[in-house]
């Protein structure tokens, strides 16, 4: 039994790296579309989730860690597109795209110190412990006063 192999020459200018990056594609009408980039190289990328696009269309893609870049659609498969960057990106940008987190974590400080903080005096710590009761009573007391006045008037 003989096996036949067909070899294809890959015309890529840069090595691809398998990635799973969420990105935003802007079609020629500038409408944003969420996409998934499955592989990335200095000269292009493969994406899914873009909808219907024409070969040769120029669009822009925003990749966290890389920024917004213009690209041209050069390949179309079953559910994916191959795109080439109009201006290649640097290897450092590819590395940054793989390590950057799309969720911004920030410490905005706290308005008040946590319960039991030694910086609070004893009186303030007691107020904090009964904060729920104080708020509930503060909301209920005016209504009780209105009820008492109404009761006295219509009695």
C-alpha positions as CSV (number, residue, x, y, z in Angstrom):
1,X,0.0,0.0,0.0
2,X,1.4,3.3,-1.0
3,X,0.8,6.7,0.6
4,X,0.7,9.8,-1.4
5,X,1.6,13.1,0.3
6,X,1.0,16.5,-1.2
7,X,3.3,19.2,0.0
8,X,2.3,22.9,0.0
9,X,4.7,25.8,0.3
10,X,3.7,28.2,3.1
11,X,4.3,31.7,1.9
12,X,4.2,33.3,5.4
13,X,6.7,35.9,6.2
14,X,6.7,35.3,9.9
15,X,6.1,32.4,12.4
16,X,2.6,32.1,13.8
17,X,1.9,31.6,17.5
18,X,-1.2,29.9,18.7
19,X,-3.1,32.4,20.9
20,X,-6.7,32.8,22.2
21,X,-7.1,36.6,22.3
22,X,-10.3,38.5,22.5
23,X,-10.1,41.5,20.2
24,X,-12.3,44.1,18.5
25,X,-12.6,44.4,14.8
26,X,-13.8,47.5,13.1
27,X,-15.3,46.8,9.7
28,X,-15.0,49.4,6.9
29,X,-18.1,51.1,8.2
30,X,-16.3,51.4,11.6
31,X,-18.9,49.2,13.4
32,X,-17.2,47.2,16.2
33,X,-17.4,43.4,16.2
34,X,-16.0,41.2,19.0
35,X,-13.7,38.5,17.5
36,X,-11.3,35.8,18.7
37,X,-7.8,35.8,17.4
38,X,-6.6,32.2,17.2
39,X,-3.1,32.7,15.9
40,X,-0.9,35.8,15.6
41,X,2.4,36.7,13.9
42,X,4.3,39.9,13.1
43,X,2.6,40.0,9.7
44,X,-0.9,38.8,10.4
45,X,-3.5,36.8,12.3
46,X,-6.3,34.3,12.0
47,X,-9.7,35.2,13.5
48,X,-13.2,33.8,14.0
49,X,-16.5,35.6,14.8
50,X,-16.2,38.4,12.3
51,X,-19.4,37.6,10.3
52,X,-19.4,38.1,6.5
53,X,-16.3,39.9,5.1
54,X,-15.0,40.3,1.6
55,X,-11.5,39.2,0.6
56,X,-9.3,42.3,0.2
57,X,-11.3,44.4,2.6
58,X,-9.2,46.7,4.8
59,X,-10.3,46.9,8.4
60,X,-8.8,47.7,11.8
61,X,-8.4,45.4,14.7
62,X,-7.8,46.4,18.4
63,X,-5.7,43.9,20.3
64,X,-5.0,44.3,24.0
65,X,-1.3,44.9,24.4
66,X,-0.8,45.8,20.8
67,X,-3.3,48.5,20.1
68,X,-5.3,49.3,17.0
69,X,-3.8,48.1,13.7
70,X,-5.0,48.1,10.1
71,X,-5.2,44.8,8.3
72,X,-6.4,43.3,5.0
73,X,-8.3,40.1,4.6
74,X,-6.3,37.7,2.5
75,X,-7.8,34.3,3.3
76,X,-11.3,32.9,4.1
77,X,-12.0,29.4,5.5
78,X,-15.1,27.8,6.8
79,X,-15.5,29.9,9.9
80,X,-12.3,31.9,10.0
81,X,-10.4,34.6,8.1
82,X,-6.7,35.1,7.6
83,X,-5.6,38.8,7.7
84,X,-2.3,40.5,7.1
85,X,-1.2,43.7,8.9
86,X,-0.6,46.6,6.6
87,X,2.4,47.4,8.8
88,X,4.0,44.4,10.6
89,X,4.0,44.4,14.4
90,X,7.1,43.9,16.6
91,X,7.8,40.7,18.4
92,X,7.6,42.6,21.7
93,X,4.0,43.5,20.9
94,X,3.1,39.9,20.2
95,X,4.6,38.9,23.6
96,X,2.8,41.7,25.3
97,X,-0.5,40.6,23.7
98,X,-0.1,37.2,25.2
99,X,0.6,38.4,28.7
100,X,-1.7,41.4,29.0
101,X,-4.9,41.1,31.0
102,X,-8.0,42.7,29.5
103,X,-9.4,43.3,33.0
104,X,-8.0,46.4,34.6
105,X,-7.3,45.9,38.3
106,X,-6.9,49.0,40.3
107,X,-6.9,50.0,43.9
108,X,-9.2,53.0,44.1
109,X,-8.7,53.2,47.9
110,X,-11.4,52.8,50.4
111,X,-13.7,55.4,51.7
112,X,-13.6,54.1,55.2
113,X,-11.2,51.8,57.0
114,X,-12.2,48.2,57.5
115,X,-14.0,47.1,60.7
116,X,-11.7,46.6,63.6
117,X,-9.1,49.0,62.3
118,X,-7.0,50.2,65.2
119,X,-7.0,53.7,63.7
120,X,-10.7,54.1,64.6
121,X,-11.6,55.1,68.0
122,X,-13.9,52.9,70.1
123,X,-17.0,55.1,69.5
124,X,-16.6,54.9,65.8
125,X,-16.2,51.1,65.9
126,X,-19.5,50.8,67.8
127,X,-21.2,53.0,65.3
128,X,-19.9,50.7,62.5
129,X,-21.1,47.6,64.2
130,X,-24.6,48.9,64.5
131,X,-24.6,50.7,61.1
132,X,-27.6,48.6,59.7
133,X,-29.7,49.3,62.8
134,X,-28.9,53.0,62.7
135,X,-29.8,53.2,59.0
136,X,-33.1,51.3,59.4
137,X,-34.1,53.4,62.4
138,X,-33.2,56.6,60.6
139,X,-35.4,55.6,57.7
140,X,-38.3,54.4,59.9
141,X,-38.5,57.3,62.4
142,X,-39.7,60.0,60.0
143,X,-42.5,57.7,58.9
144,X,-43.5,56.9,62.5
145,X,-43.6,60.7,63.2
146,X,-45.8,61.3,60.1
147,X,-48.1,58.5,61.3
148,X,-48.3,59.9,64.8
149,X,-49.2,63.4,63.4
150,X,-51.8,62.0,61.0
151,X,-53.3,59.9,63.8
152,X,-53.5,63.0,66.1
153,X,-55.2,65.0,63.3
154,X,-57.8,62.4,62.3
155,X,-58.6,61.2,65.7
